[in-house]
Amino acid sequence: MTTDIETNLNQARIHLENDEKQRAHDLLIETLKIDPDSQSTLLMLGGYYFSESKLPEAEMIFEQLILLEPTTGQYSIALFNTLWKQERLDEAFEEIRRFMSVADKVTEKETFDQYVEIARKLSQ
């Protein structure tokens, strides 16, 4: 099963590189049928939706990832950016607060630093 997922993800990457976006999307959806909690698949699908400006869909995927791994900075940043791009600033800042209250400051130092920089720039 893991091999199928890895093969599908590699194939989806190839489709995206070849600008075969719909084929990549369809393959990612099929891969989720094998493992609905595949974080790699969800992240790639969320990135696809974000790049296609399908922001509600991207938001849903990134929220699902956060439910699976609430302390992963990559997922938090993805949700923050999605909310920000939708001009839902209060919710974007709430994601910063949520993440900073649960994540390990050492393990997720890079994300903490990014959020501190965002806060610094916005307060100027």
Summary of the structure (lengths in Angstrom):
residues: 124
radius of gyration: 15.5
end to end distance: 50.4
largest distance: 50.4
contacts: 359
relative contact order: 0.09
helix: 79%
strand: 0%
